[in-house]
Amino acid sequence: MNQPQLRATDDERNQVLAVLNQALTNGQLDFAEFDERTKVVTQAKYRHELLEPLTDLLPDPASVISAEIVRRPDAQLATSAQTIAPTTSGDQFSFSLMGGSEKRGAWTIASSHTSITVMGGNIIDLTKATFAGRDITIHAWSIMGGIDIIVPEDVRIKCDGIAVMGGFEVRDDRQVTIVLNELPANSPTLRVTGLALMGGVTVKRVPR
């Protein structure tokens, strides 16, 4: 008797997307291949469908989705008003192609998050988000599009992306009262890096 096919979970899809992100960074995939494979992963219904995009990247693709996923602990640490819950889970990826992607409300951002937009727009709102670690890195890739990252004023920001006929910038909302350079060294830290090619990446500080 054949065993029933197991349906894929969001955590398993995120794990596979993280591997594809790394493959793009390492030069194993070009952007067209990356785009094609991410579509397969996001549309996958069953676990075996998640393996095909990894067959030429890993010796044992099944190990990616069979690894134990560490759940968020009940006890949470907080610095200032920012919620930090150490975990290896969390959202690692956002993508838009001639459209839009939004991360808002209560969600967990992974310690490393890759956001890509091609002729579209992404919004990453961290005002109610939980950080998977004290230090978070967003790899922002904006190609003829825009990525807006909304950050509470009590989070330190390091922005070192590259702009080619585009822009990388940090802005303060008019109601912000905390000076960025005066935040204590032990504050949670967001680093934004990546590339803006004929596009823009904007980090906006807002009141808590």
C-alpha positions as a Markdown table, in Angstrom:
| # | Residue | x | y | z |
|---|---|---|---|---|
| 1 | Met | 0.0 | 0.0 | 0.0 |
| 2 | Asn | 1.4 | 3.4 | -1.0 |
| 3 | Gln | 2.0 | 5.9 | 1.7 |
| 4 | Pro | 0.0 | 9.1 | 1.4 |
| 5 | Gln | 1.9 | 12.2 | 0.2 |
| 6 | Leu | 2.7 | 14.6 | 3.0 |
| 7 | Arg | 1.8 | 18.2 | 2.5 |
| 8 | Ala | 4.5 | 20.9 | 2.8 |
| 9 | Thr | 4.4 | 23.4 | 5.6 |
| 10 | Asp | 5.3 | 27.1 | 5.5 |
| 11 | Asp | 8.4 | 26.4 | 7.7 |
| 12 | Glu | 9.6 | 23.8 | 5.1 |
| 13 | Arg | 9.0 | 26.2 | 2.2 |
| 14 | Asn | 11.0 | 28.9 | 4.1 |
| 15 | Gln | 13.9 | 26.5 | 4.7 |
| 16 | Val | 14.1 | 25.7 | 1.0 |
| 17 | Leu | 13.9 | 29.3 | 0.1 |
| 18 | Ala | 16.8 | 30.1 | 2.4 |
| 19 | Val | 18.9 | 27.5 | 0.6 |
| 20 | Leu | 18.0 | 29.1 | -2.8 |
| 21 | Asn | 18.9 | 32.6 | -1.4 |
| 22 | Gln | 22.3 | 31.3 | -0.4 |
| 23 | Ala | 22.8 | 29.7 | -3.8 |
| 24 | Leu | 22.0 | 33.0 | -5.5 |
| 25 | Thr | 24.5 | 34.8 | -3.2 |
| 26 | Asn | 27.2 | 32.1 | -3.9 |
| 27 | Gly | 26.7 | 32.3 | -7.7 |
| 28 | Gln | 25.3 | 28.8 | -8.0 |
| 29 | Leu | 22.1 | 30.2 | -9.6 |
| 30 | Asp | 21.6 | 33.2 | -11.8 |
| 31 | Phe | 18.6 | 35.5 | -11.2 |
| 32 | Ala | 16.3 | 33.8 | -13.8 |
| 33 | Glu | 17.0 | 30.4 | -12.3 |
| 34 | Phe | 16.4 | 31.7 | -8.8 |
| 35 | Asp | 13.1 | 33.3 | -9.8 |
| 36 | Glu | 11.9 | 30.1 | -11.5 |
| 37 | Arg | 12.8 | 27.9 | -8.5 |
| 38 | Thr | 11.3 | 30.2 | -5.9 |
| 39 | Lys | 8.0 | 30.1 | -7.8 |
| 40 | Val | 8.1 | 26.3 | -7.7 |
| 41 | Val | 8.7 | 26.4 | -3.9 |
| 42 | Thr | 6.1 | 28.9 | -3.1 |
| 43 | Gln | 3.5 | 27.0 | -5.1 |
| 44 | Ala | 4.5 | 23.5 | -3.8 |
| 45 | Lys | 1.7 | 21.6 | -2.0 |
| 46 | Tyr | 3.6 | 18.4 | -1.2 |
| 47 | Arg | 7.0 | 17.9 | 0.4 |
| 48 | His | 8.5 | 16.0 | -2.5 |
| 49 | Glu | 7.9 | 19.0 | -4.7 |
| 50 | Leu | 10.3 | 21.0 | -2.5 |
| 51 | Leu | 13.2 | 18.7 | -3.4 |
| 52 | Glu | 13.4 | 19.2 | -7.1 |
| 53 | Pro | 14.7 | 22.8 | -7.0 |
| 54 | Leu | 17.6 | 21.6 | -4.8 |
| 55 | Thr | 18.7 | 18.4 | -6.6 |
| 56 | Asp | 21.8 | 20.1 | -8.3 |
| 57 | Leu | 22.6 | 22.3 | -5.3 |
| 58 | Leu | 22.9 | 19.8 | -2.4 |
| 59 | Pro | 24.0 | 16.1 | -2.1 |
| 60 | Asp | 21.0 | 15.3 | 0.1 |
| 61 | Pro | 18.2 | 17.8 | -0.5 |
| 62 | Ala | 15.8 | 15.8 | 1.8 |
| 63 | Ser | 18.0 | 16.8 | 4.7 |
| 64 | Val | 16.8 | 20.4 | 4.4 |
| 65 | Ile | 13.2 | 19.7 | 5.1 |
| 66 | Ser | 13.8 | 16.7 | 7.5 |
| 67 | Ala | 15.9 | 18.8 | 9.9 |
| 68 | Glu | 14.2 | 19.6 | 13.1 |
| 69 | Ile | 12.7 | 23.1 | 13.2 |
| 70 | Val | 13.4 | 25.0 | 16.5 |
| 71 | Arg | 10.2 | 26.6 | 17.7 |
| 72 | Arg | 10.0 | 29.9 | 19.4 |
| 73 | Pro | 10.5 | 29.5 | 23.1 |
| 74 | Asp | 7.8 | 30.7 | 25.5 |
| 75 | Ala | 10.2 | 32.9 | 27.4 |
| 76 | Gln | 11.0 | 36.1 | 25.4 |
| 77 | Leu | 13.7 | 38.6 | 25.9 |
| 78 | Ala | 13.1 | 42.3 | 25.4 |
| 79 | Thr | 15.4 | 45.2 | 25.0 |
| 80 | Ser | 13.6 | 48.5 | 25.3 |
| 81 | Ala | 10.2 | 47.8 | 23.7 |
| 82 | Gln | 11.5 | 45.5 | 21.0 |
| 83 | Thr | 10.4 | 41.8 | 21.4 |
| 84 | Ile | 13.3 | 39.4 | 20.8 |
| 85 | Ala | 12.6 | 35.6 | 20.7 |
| 86 | Pro | 15.8 | 33.6 | 19.9 |
| 87 | Thr | 14.8 | 31.1 | 17.2 |
| 88 | Thr | 16.2 | 29.5 | 14.0 |
| 89 | Ser | 12.8 | 30.0 | 12.4 |
| 90 | Gly | 11.1 | 33.2 | 11.2 |
| 91 | Asp | 10.4 | 34.7 | 7.8 |
| 92 | Gln | 13.6 | 34.7 | 5.7 |
| 93 | Phe | 12.3 | 35.9 | 2.3 |
| 94 | Ser | 10.1 | 38.4 | 0.6 |
| 95 | Phe | 9.8 | 38.8 | -3.2 |
| 96 | Ser | 7.8 | 40.7 | -5.8 |
| 97 | Leu | 7.9 | 40.8 | -9.5 |
| 98 | Met | 6.0 | 43.7 | -11.1 |
| 99 | Gly | 3.8 | 43.6 | -8.0 |
| 100 | Gly | 3.9 | 44.1 | -4.3 |
| 101 | Ser | 4.9 | 42.2 | -1.2 |
| 102 | Glu | 4.0 | 43.3 | 2.4 |
| 103 | Lys | 5.1 | 42.1 | 5.8 |
| 104 | Arg | 3.1 | 43.8 | 8.5 |
| 105 | Gly | 1.5 | 43.2 | 11.9 |
| 106 | Ala | 2.6 | 40.5 | 14.3 |
| 107 | Trp | 5.3 | 38.3 | 12.5 |
| 108 | Thr | 8.8 | 37.0 | 13.2 |
| 109 | Ile | 11.7 | 38.2 | 11.1 |
| 110 | Ala | 14.6 | 35.7 | 10.8 |
| 111 | Ser | 18.1 | 36.8 | 11.8 |
| 112 | Ser | 18.8 | 37.0 | 8.1 |
| 113 | His | 16.1 | 38.1 | 5.7 |
| 114 | Thr | 16.4 | 38.5 | 1.9 |
| 115 | Ser | 14.0 | 40.9 | 0.2 |
| 116 | Ile | 14.0 | 41.1 | -3.6 |
| 117 | Thr | 11.8 | 43.3 | -5.9 |
| 118 | Val | 12.0 | 43.6 | -9.7 |
| 119 | Met | 9.9 | 46.4 | -11.0 |
| 120 | Gly | 7.7 | 46.1 | -7.9 |
| 121 | Gly | 7.6 | 47.2 | -4.3 |
| 122 | Asn | 8.2 | 45.5 | -1.0 |
| 123 | Ile | 7.1 | 46.8 | 2.5 |
| 124 | Ile | 8.8 | 45.3 | 5.6 |
| 125 | Asp | 7.1 | 46.8 | 8.7 |
| 126 | Leu | 9.0 | 45.9 | 11.9 |
| 127 | Thr | 6.9 | 48.0 | 14.3 |
| 128 | Lys | 5.0 | 44.9 | 15.7 |
| 129 | Ala | 7.5 | 42.2 | 14.5 |
| 130 | Thr | 9.4 | 39.9 | 16.7 |
| 131 | Phe | 13.1 | 39.7 | 16.1 |
| 132 | Ala | 14.6 | 36.1 | 15.9 |
| 133 | Gly | 17.8 | 37.5 | 17.4 |
| 134 | Arg | 19.3 | 40.7 | 18.8 |
| 135 | Asp | 21.0 | 41.4 | 15.5 |
| 136 | Ile | 19.0 | 41.3 | 12.3 |
| 137 | Thr | 20.3 | 41.6 | 8.7 |
| 138 | Ile | 18.1 | 42.4 | 5.7 |
| 139 | His | 19.7 | 41.8 | 2.3 |
| 140 | Ala | 17.7 | 44.2 | 0.1 |
| 141 | Trp | 17.8 | 43.8 | -3.7 |
| 142 | Ser | 15.8 | 46.4 | -5.6 |
| 143 | Ile | 15.9 | 46.4 | -9.4 |
| 144 | Met | 13.8 | 49.2 | -10.9 |
| 145 | Gly | 11.6 | 49.0 | -7.8 |
| 146 | Gly | 11.4 | 50.0 | -4.2 |
| 147 | Ile | 11.8 | 48.5 | -0.8 |
| 148 | Asp | 10.5 | 50.3 | 2.3 |
| 149 | Ile | 11.6 | 49.1 | 5.7 |
| 150 | Ile | 9.7 | 50.6 | 8.7 |
| 151 | Val | 11.7 | 50.5 | 11.9 |
| 152 | Pro | 10.9 | 51.5 | 15.5 |
| 153 | Glu | 13.0 | 54.4 | 16.7 |
| 154 | Asp | 14.6 | 52.3 | 19.6 |
| 155 | Val | 16.3 | 49.9 | 17.1 |
| 156 | Arg | 19.9 | 50.7 | 16.0 |
| 157 | Ile | 20.3 | 50.9 | 12.2 |
| 158 | Lys | 23.4 | 50.2 | 10.0 |
| 159 | Cys | 22.8 | 50.8 | 6.3 |
| 160 | Asp | 25.7 | 49.9 | 3.9 |
| 161 | Gly | 24.0 | 49.0 | 0.7 |
| 162 | Ile | 25.2 | 49.9 | -2.8 |
| 163 | Ala | 23.2 | 52.2 | -5.1 |
| 164 | Val | 23.6 | 52.3 | -8.9 |
| 165 | Met | 21.4 | 55.0 | -10.4 |
| 166 | Gly | 19.3 | 54.5 | -7.3 |
| 167 | Gly | 19.4 | 55.2 | -3.6 |
| 168 | Phe | 19.9 | 53.7 | -0.1 |
| 169 | Glu | 18.8 | 56.0 | 2.7 |
| 170 | Val | 17.6 | 56.2 | 6.3 |
| 171 | Arg | 14.9 | 58.7 | 7.1 |
| 172 | Asp | 13.3 | 59.9 | 10.4 |
| 173 | Asp | 9.6 | 60.4 | 10.8 |
| 174 | Arg | 8.8 | 63.9 | 12.1 |
| 175 | Gln | 7.6 | 62.4 | 15.4 |
| 176 | Val | 10.8 | 60.5 | 16.1 |
| 177 | Thr | 12.3 | 61.7 | 19.4 |
| 178 | Ile | 15.3 | 59.3 | 19.8 |
| 179 | Val | 18.5 | 60.3 | 18.0 |
| 180 | Leu | 19.8 | 57.2 | 16.2 |
| 181 | Asn | 23.5 | 57.8 | 17.2 |
| 182 | Glu | 22.4 | 58.1 | 20.9 |
| 183 | Leu | 21.0 | 54.6 | 21.2 |
| 184 | Pro | 22.8 | 52.3 | 23.7 |
| 185 | Ala | 25.2 | 49.7 | 22.3 |
| 186 | Asn | 23.1 | 46.9 | 23.6 |
| 187 | Ser | 20.0 | 47.9 | 21.7 |
| 188 | Pro | 18.7 | 45.5 | 19.0 |
| 189 | Thr | 20.4 | 46.2 | 15.7 |
| 190 | Leu | 19.1 | 46.1 | 12.1 |
| 191 | Arg | 21.7 | 46.0 | 9.3 |
| 192 | Val | 20.4 | 46.8 | 5.8 |
| 193 | Thr | 22.7 | 45.8 | 2.9 |
| 194 | Gly | 22.3 | 44.9 | -0.7 |
| 195 | Leu | 21.9 | 46.6 | -4.0 |
| 196 | Ala | 19.6 | 49.3 | -5.4 |
| 197 | Leu | 19.8 | 49.2 | -9.2 |
| 198 | Met | 17.7 | 52.0 | -10.8 |
| 199 | Gly | 15.6 | 51.6 | -7.7 |
| 200 | Gly | 15.5 | 52.6 | -4.0 |
| 201 | Val | 15.8 | 51.1 | -0.5 |
| 202 | Thr | 14.4 | 53.4 | 2.2 |
| 203 | Val | 14.7 | 52.7 | 5.9 |
| 204 | Lys | 12.1 | 54.8 | 7.8 |
| 205 | Arg | 12.4 | 55.3 | 11.6 |
| 206 | Val | 9.0 | 55.8 | 13.3 |
| 207 | Pro | 7.9 | 56.3 | 16.9 |
| 208 | Arg | 7.4 | 53.2 | 19.0 |
